[in-house]
Amino acid sequence: MSFTAFADELPKGTMIQNAGFWPDIDLAAFQEAYRLPGEYREAMLADRLRLGMLWANGELADFRAAQATAGIERLAEVPVDDGEMLGDIHPKVLQYTRAVCCHAKALLLADYATMMRKSDAQSDAKEAPETADRWFRSALEALATVRGSMTIFVEAL
């Protein structure tokens, strides 16, 4: 007998803690919003989310240092125009969370092929390298938005 935890079965409010400046991320919200298959165990989801955090935090180290120099202690305190706020949601926090979650989903998609080996369970859309690459690109775009910079992708023909 096997147990499969679906998004609505993960406890809401299970926060994956981040380094002080960066926001924590709710594990169940990640699984639900990014439509992750129930075959992923909670520990694997949490691990890939932490790896996404480490990646994003490293990519944004210069951004964080500049904010610290300005006396800003949390991403949610970075000044933005009032018109950019989405109610009480800070746009840089939203984009940072998107970057982390997209990166984590790309890592999880790469793992999917090793989890499901029945021929009828194989899903080319889930396993295709292009699908993971699309999520990695989305993560880079979100980081560029946090920085306030542009991202240019070059592909070989």
N, C-alpha and C positions, 0 to 999 in steps of 0.2 A: 504494500500500500504506500502511496506517495502523497505528500501534502503539497498543494499549490496555493501560494498566498497571492490573492488578487489585490488590486489597488485598494478596494474598499475594505479589505481585511487587515491591511497594515494599519497600525495605530496612528491616527492623526496626531501631529505634534511631536513625532519622533524626529527631533532636530539633529542634523549632522553638524557638529560644531566646527567652526572655522577659526582661523587666526583672527585675533582681536579686531583689526580694521575692517575685515570682510564679513559679510552677513552669513549667518547660519542658514541651512536649507532643510526644509521639511522633506523627509524621505518619502512619505506617502504622497505628498503633493507632486514630487518629482515623478514617481511611478505613474500617477494618474494623468498628469499633464502631458507627459511624453509617451503615453500609451505603450508602456513596456509590458511585454508578455509576462503572464503569471508564472512562467517557468523559472524566472530569475528569483533566487532566494534573497531574502532581506540582507544577508551579510554581503552578497555579491553586489547588490545595488548600493549599499553603503560604501563599500570599498571603491567602486568605480566613481561614485560621487566625490569621495575624498581625493581620488587621483585627479579628477576634474578641478577640484579646488586648488590642489598643489600646482597644477599646470597653469591655471588662470592667475593665481597669486604670483607665480614666477614671471609670467608674461607681463604682469602689471606692476612689477617691483619699482620701476622708475616712476610710474604714476603715483604709487603709494608714497614714495619718498618725497615727491614734490608736494603732496598733500600734507605730509607730516611737517615739512618745512613751513607750511602755511598755518600750522597749528590745528589741522583737521585730524581728528582721531578715529573717525568711522566713515565709511563710504557714504552712508546716508546723510552725512553732514556736509558733503561737497556742495558748494553753492550751485544752484541751477535757477533759471528763470522760472517765475511762478507759472507761466504758461506750459512749462514742461512737466510739471507735477501731474500725476494721474490720481487725483484724490489724495490719499496719504501714501501713495507708492512713488518712491524716488526713482526717476528714470535710469540713473546709473546703477542702482541696486537691481532693477529689473533686467537691464542688459548684462550685468555681471552674472546674475543667476542664470540667465539664458545661456551665456558662454559656458558656464560650468556644466549645466544640464546637457547641452548639445555635445560637449566633449565626452561626458560620461556616457551618453547614449551611443555615441560612435564606438566607444570602447566596448560597451555591452553588445552591440551588434556584431562586432568582431568575435566575441565569445559565443554567440548564439550557435554558430556552426559546430562547435565542440559539444554543445549540450544536447542537441537533437540529432540523432543519427539514423532515425528511421526514415526510409526513403519517402514515405507518405507525409512525414512531418517537415521535410525540407522546404524551406521557403526562400526562393531566389531573391525576392525583394528584401527579406531580412538579412540574408547572408551576402548579398552582392557587395563587393568592395566599393562600388560607386555610391551605395547608400551610406556607408560609414563616412566616405569622403565628403559627401554633402553635409553631414552633421558636423564634421570637423571644420568645413568652410563656414558654416553658420556660427560656430563658436568663435572663429577668428573675426567675423564681421561684428559680432557682439562686443568683443574686446576692443575693436577699433572705435566703436561707438562710445564705450566707456572712456577711452583716451581722448576722444574728440578728433580722431584721425581717419584717414581713408585706408581701405584695404584693396589691393590689386592682386588678382589671381592670374597667373599665366599658365596655360596648358600647352603641352606639345601636341602638334597635330600629327 
